[in-house]
Amino acid sequence: MFADAWPLAVLAILLAWPIPVFLARASWPRRHARAAIALWQAVGIAGGLSLIGAPLAVGVAPLDRHLRTGLFVLWRDAFHLRVPASLGLAQEIALALAAVLTVRLVGVTLLSALRIERDLRRQRDAVDLAAEHADRQLRVLEHAAPAAYCLPGTRPRIVITEGTIAALAPDELEAVLAHERAHARWRHELVVQPFVAWESALPLPPARRATAAVTGLVEMLADDHAARSAGRPALARALVAIGGTAGPVPSQRAGDSPKPGATPTLDRVQRLLRAAAPNLTERLIGPAAWFAAILLVAGPTWYVLR
């Protein structure tokens, strides 16, 4: 019964707790933000599939020794509106658990995305009414406190205050705008939203760590883009002057609004100013992370479909 179930159950446990904790504590993602995000996404995908696949494997075990063919038999009988006679109470409970987990994960993800987009649309509309239109995307709010953030989506808005313009030199302002435009252009909110939903569906410490880690990593991606166009020193000075920029998505709780300073500013400044040429080991970490991400997704997929 457990030939296919126990490896998936072990993988689900590892991906739900110790691996996210270990990955959140690692220092290498600061140098390889894109690869680290891919690995986090693979952890989430493989963890969700394993979490659902383990009870499914238990449920279809009497139908066939392999999960794939067992699911085919179950689907064939369900299509004809009949329950396989070989299924006992334990298998029915396992199948019900798999269904509940599927509905929970998919449903929370969809609802979270809808709530976030609704809130962002309201904020974009409010900003369009209250702020000066500097260009098609840029909005300038009449406020003395320095702040800059992105309201992402299909119609993104880059919002800065008059206090930001007064506090920054031209090259620093250019760096801040480049950072926020990177969020808007590359739709970084779509990277973070699944983790916000994961945290809502499974409100455990590792899920909170994952959301915080990925939010920080997309900030680093935007920092790298801004540094290439405006220079690292200018961006670092701007971060110090205005205390960081907003993340590309609502805060770690689905439905909240973006807030400036969503990630630790000091870490980002140190990353910008202490950048050094990587040694051989550091250069190999990025490809290794990409390879691990591919294995994490491909491994369980092959295991189920073999």
C-alpha positions as CSV (number, residue, x, y, z in Angstrom):
1,M,0.0,0.0,0.0
2,F,2.8,2.5,0.9
3,A,5.3,1.7,-1.9
4,D,4.5,4.9,-3.7
5,A,3.1,6.8,-0.7
6,W,6.0,6.8,1.8
7,P,8.6,8.5,-0.5
8,L,6.1,11.2,-1.3
9,A,5.2,11.6,2.4
10,V,8.9,11.9,3.4
11,L,9.6,14.5,0.6
12,A,6.5,16.5,1.7
13,I,7.7,16.6,5.3
14,L,11.2,17.7,4.2
15,L,9.9,20.4,1.9
16,A,7.4,21.6,4.4
17,W,9.8,22.2,7.3
18,P,13.6,21.5,7.4
19,I,14.5,22.5,3.8
20,P,12.7,25.9,3.9
21,V,14.3,26.6,7.3
22,F,17.7,25.7,5.9
23,L,17.3,27.7,2.7
24,A,16.0,30.8,4.6
25,R,19.1,30.8,6.8
26,A,21.6,30.3,3.9
27,S,23.8,33.3,2.8
28,W,24.4,32.2,-0.8
29,P,21.0,33.4,-2.2
30,R,22.2,37.0,-1.7
31,R,24.7,36.4,-4.6
32,H,22.4,34.2,-6.7
33,A,18.9,35.8,-6.2
34,R,17.4,34.5,-9.4
35,A,18.6,30.9,-8.9
36,A,17.4,31.0,-5.3
37,I,14.0,32.2,-6.3
38,A,13.8,29.3,-8.8
39,L,14.8,26.9,-6.0
40,W,12.1,28.3,-3.7
41,Q,9.5,27.9,-6.4
42,A,10.6,24.3,-6.9
43,V,10.3,23.7,-3.2
44,G,6.8,25.0,-3.2
45,I,5.7,23.1,-6.3
46,A,7.3,19.8,-5.3
47,G,6.1,20.2,-1.7
48,G,2.5,20.8,-2.8
49,L,2.5,17.9,-5.3
50,S,4.1,15.6,-2.7
51,L,1.6,16.6,0.0
52,I,-1.3,15.8,-2.3
53,G,0.3,12.8,-3.9
54,A,1.1,10.9,-0.7
55,P,-2.6,10.4,0.4
56,L,-3.6,9.8,-3.2
57,A,-1.1,7.0,-3.4
58,V,-2.6,5.4,-0.3
59,G,-6.1,5.8,-1.7
60,V,-5.5,4.2,-5.0
61,A,-3.1,1.5,-3.8
62,P,-5.7,-1.4,-4.0
63,L,-6.4,-0.4,-7.6
64,D,-2.8,-0.7,-8.9
65,R,0.7,-0.8,-7.5
66,H,1.6,2.5,-9.2
67,L,0.0,5.9,-8.5
68,R,-0.4,6.8,-12.2
69,T,-2.3,3.7,-13.2
70,G,-4.2,3.7,-10.0
71,L,-5.4,7.2,-10.6
72,F,-6.4,6.2,-14.1
73,V,-8.6,3.3,-12.8
74,L,-10.1,5.6,-10.2
75,W,-10.9,8.3,-12.8
76,R,-12.4,5.7,-15.1
77,D,-14.7,4.4,-12.4
78,A,-15.6,7.9,-11.2
79,F,-16.5,8.8,-14.8
80,H,-19.0,5.9,-14.8
81,L,-20.3,7.1,-11.3
82,R,-19.1,4.0,-9.4
83,V,-16.8,3.5,-6.5
84,P,-14.2,0.7,-6.9
85,A,-15.2,-2.2,-4.7
86,S,-11.6,-2.7,-3.6
87,L,-11.5,0.6,-1.7
88,G,-11.8,0.3,2.0
89,L,-12.5,3.0,4.6
90,A,-8.8,3.9,5.0
91,Q,-8.5,4.5,1.2
92,E,-11.6,6.6,1.1
93,I,-10.3,8.7,4.0
94,A,-7.0,9.1,2.2
95,L,-8.7,10.2,-1.0
96,A,-10.9,12.6,0.9
97,L,-7.8,14.1,2.5
98,A,-6.1,14.5,-0.9
99,A,-9.2,16.3,-2.2
100,V,-9.4,18.6,0.8
101,L,-5.7,19.5,0.4
102,T,-6.1,20.1,-3.3
103,V,-9.1,22.4,-2.8
104,R,-7.4,24.2,0.1
105,L,-4.2,24.9,-1.8
106,V,-5.7,25.8,-5.1
107,G,-8.6,27.7,-3.6
108,V,-6.5,29.8,-1.3
109,T,-4.1,30.6,-4.1
110,L,-6.9,31.8,-6.4
111,L,-8.6,33.8,-3.7
112,S,-5.3,35.3,-2.6
113,A,-4.5,36.4,-6.1
114,L,-8.0,37.9,-6.6
115,R,-7.9,39.8,-3.3
116,I,-4.4,41.2,-4.0
117,E,-5.4,42.3,-7.5
118,R,-8.6,43.9,-6.1
119,D,-6.6,45.8,-3.5
120,L,-4.0,46.9,-5.9
121,R,-6.6,48.1,-8.4
122,R,-8.2,50.2,-5.7
123,Q,-4.9,51.7,-4.7
124,R,-4.0,52.5,-8.3
125,D,-7.3,54.3,-8.8
126,A,-6.8,56.2,-5.5
127,V,-3.3,57.2,-6.5
128,D,-4.4,58.3,-10.0
129,L,-6.9,60.7,-8.3
130,A,-4.7,62.0,-5.5
131,A,-1.2,62.3,-7.2
132,E,0.3,64.4,-9.9
133,H,0.8,62.4,-13.2
134,A,4.5,62.7,-14.0
135,D,4.2,60.2,-16.9
136,R,2.1,57.2,-17.9
137,Q,3.3,55.2,-14.9
138,L,4.9,57.7,-12.5
139,R,2.8,59.4,-9.8
140,V,4.0,62.0,-7.4
141,L,2.2,62.4,-4.1
142,E,2.3,65.7,-2.2
143,H,3.8,64.5,1.0
144,A,6.9,65.5,2.9
145,A,7.9,62.0,4.1
146,P,10.2,60.2,1.7
147,A,8.7,57.1,0.2
148,A,8.8,55.2,-3.1
149,Y,7.0,52.0,-4.1
150,C,5.4,50.1,-6.9
151,L,1.7,49.2,-7.4
152,P,2.1,46.3,-9.8
153,G,-0.3,44.7,-12.2
154,T,-1.3,45.1,-15.9
155,R,-1.4,48.9,-15.3
156,P,1.4,49.4,-12.9
157,R,2.0,52.7,-11.0
158,I,5.3,53.9,-9.6
159,V,4.6,56.1,-6.7
160,I,7.0,58.6,-5.1
161,T,6.5,61.5,-2.7
162,E,7.7,65.1,-3.0
163,G,9.8,64.3,0.1
164,T,11.6,61.6,-2.0
165,I,12.4,64.1,-4.7
166,A,13.7,66.6,-2.2
167,A,15.8,64.1,-0.3
168,L,17.6,62.5,-3.3
169,A,20.3,63.7,-5.7
170,P,19.4,63.2,-9.4
171,D,21.4,59.9,-9.7
172,E,19.9,58.6,-6.5
173,L,16.4,59.4,-7.7
174,E,17.2,57.7,-11.0
175,A,18.3,54.6,-9.1
176,V,15.1,54.5,-7.1
177,L,12.9,54.8,-10.1
178,A,14.9,52.1,-11.9
179,H,14.4,49.8,-9.0
180,E,10.6,50.3,-8.9
181,R,10.3,50.0,-12.7
182,A,12.1,46.7,-12.5
183,H,9.3,45.5,-10.2
184,A,6.7,46.7,-12.7
185,R,8.3,45.4,-15.8
186,W,9.2,41.9,-14.6
187,R,5.9,41.5,-12.6
188,H,7.8,40.5,-9.4
189,E,4.5,40.3,-7.6
190,L,3.6,37.1,-9.5
191,V,6.7,35.6,-8.0
192,V,5.7,36.3,-4.4
193,Q,2.0,35.8,-4.6
194,P,2.1,32.0,-4.5
195,F,4.2,32.1,-1.3
196,V,1.7,34.6,0.2
197,A,-1.0,32.0,-0.6
198,W,1.1,29.2,0.7
199,E,1.5,31.0,4.0
200,S,-2.3,31.6,4.2
201,A,-3.0,27.9,3.4
202,L,-0.4,26.5,5.8
203,P,0.3,29.2,8.4
204,L,3.5,27.6,9.8
205,P,6.9,29.2,10.5
206,P,8.5,27.8,7.4
207,A,5.8,29.3,5.2
208,R,6.5,32.7,6.8
209,R,10.2,32.3,6.3
210,A,9.6,31.4,2.6
211,T,7.5,34.5,2.0
212,A,10.0,36.8,3.7
213,A,12.9,35.2,1.9
214,V,11.4,35.4,-1.6
215,T,10.2,39.0,-0.9
216,G,13.7,39.9,-0.1
217,L,15.1,38.2,-3.1
218,V,12.9,40.0,-5.6
219,E,14.0,43.3,-3.9
220,M,17.6,42.2,-4.6
221,L,16.7,41.5,-8.3
222,A,15.3,45.0,-8.6
223,D,18.4,46.4,-6.8
224,D,20.6,44.6,-9.4
225,H,18.7,46.1,-12.3
226,A,18.9,49.6,-10.8
227,A,22.6,49.2,-10.0
228,R,23.3,48.4,-13.6
229,S,21.6,51.5,-14.9
230,A,22.5,54.0,-12.1
231,G,25.4,52.5,-10.2
232,R,25.6,50.7,-6.8
233,P,26.8,53.7,-4.8
234,A,23.8,55.9,-5.9
235,L,21.3,53.2,-5.1
236,A,22.9,52.5,-1.7
237,R,22.8,56.2,-0.8
238,A,19.2,56.4,-1.9
239,L,18.3,53.4,0.3
240,V,19.9,55.0,3.3
241,A,18.2,58.3,2.6
242,I,14.7,57.0,2.2
243,G,14.8,53.8,4.3
244,G,14.2,51.3,1.5
245,T,11.5,50.8,-1.1
246,A,8.3,48.9,-1.1
247,G,8.1,45.3,-2.1
248,P,6.3,44.4,-5.4
249,V,3.4,42.6,-3.6
250,P,1.3,43.1,-0.5
251,S,2.9,42.2,2.7
252,Q,3.2,38.7,4.0
253,R,-0.5,38.4,4.7
254,A,-2.8,38.1,1.6
255,G,-4.9,41.1,1.0
256,D,-2.6,43.6,2.8
257,S,-1.3,46.7,1.1
258,P,2.2,47.3,0.0
259,K,4.3,49.2,2.5
260,P,7.6,50.9,2.1
261,G,10.5,49.2,3.9
262,A,9.2,45.6,3.4
263,T,12.7,44.1,3.6
264,P,15.7,45.0,5.8
265,T,17.4,48.0,4.2
266,L,20.7,47.5,5.9
267,D,21.2,44.0,4.3
268,R,20.5,45.5,0.9
269,V,22.9,48.4,1.4
270,Q,25.7,46.0,2.6
271,R,25.1,43.7,-0.4
272,L,25.4,46.7,-2.8
273,L,28.6,48.1,-1.2
274,R,30.4,44.8,-0.4
275,A,30.0,43.2,-3.8
276,A,33.2,41.4,-4.8
277,A,34.3,39.1,-7.6
278,P,33.0,35.6,-6.7
279,N,35.4,32.8,-6.4
280,L,35.0,29.4,-8.2
281,T,32.9,27.9,-5.5
282,E,30.5,30.9,-5.4
283,R,30.2,30.8,-9.2
284,L,29.2,27.2,-9.1
285,I,26.5,27.7,-6.5
286,G,24.1,29.3,-8.9
287,P,24.1,26.5,-11.5
288,A,23.9,24.0,-8.7
289,A,20.7,25.7,-7.4
290,W,19.2,25.7,-10.8
291,F,20.0,22.0,-11.1
292,A,18.5,21.3,-7.7
293,A,15.3,23.2,-8.7
294,I,14.9,21.1,-11.8
295,L,15.5,17.9,-9.9
296,L,12.9,18.8,-7.2
297,V,10.2,19.3,-9.8
298,A,11.2,16.5,-12.3
299,G,11.9,13.9,-9.6
300,P,8.4,13.6,-8.1
301,T,6.9,14.0,-11.6
302,W,8.9,11.1,-12.9
303,Y,8.2,9.1,-9.8
304,V,4.4,9.5,-10.3
305,L,4.4,9.0,-14.1
306,R,7.0,6.2,-14.3
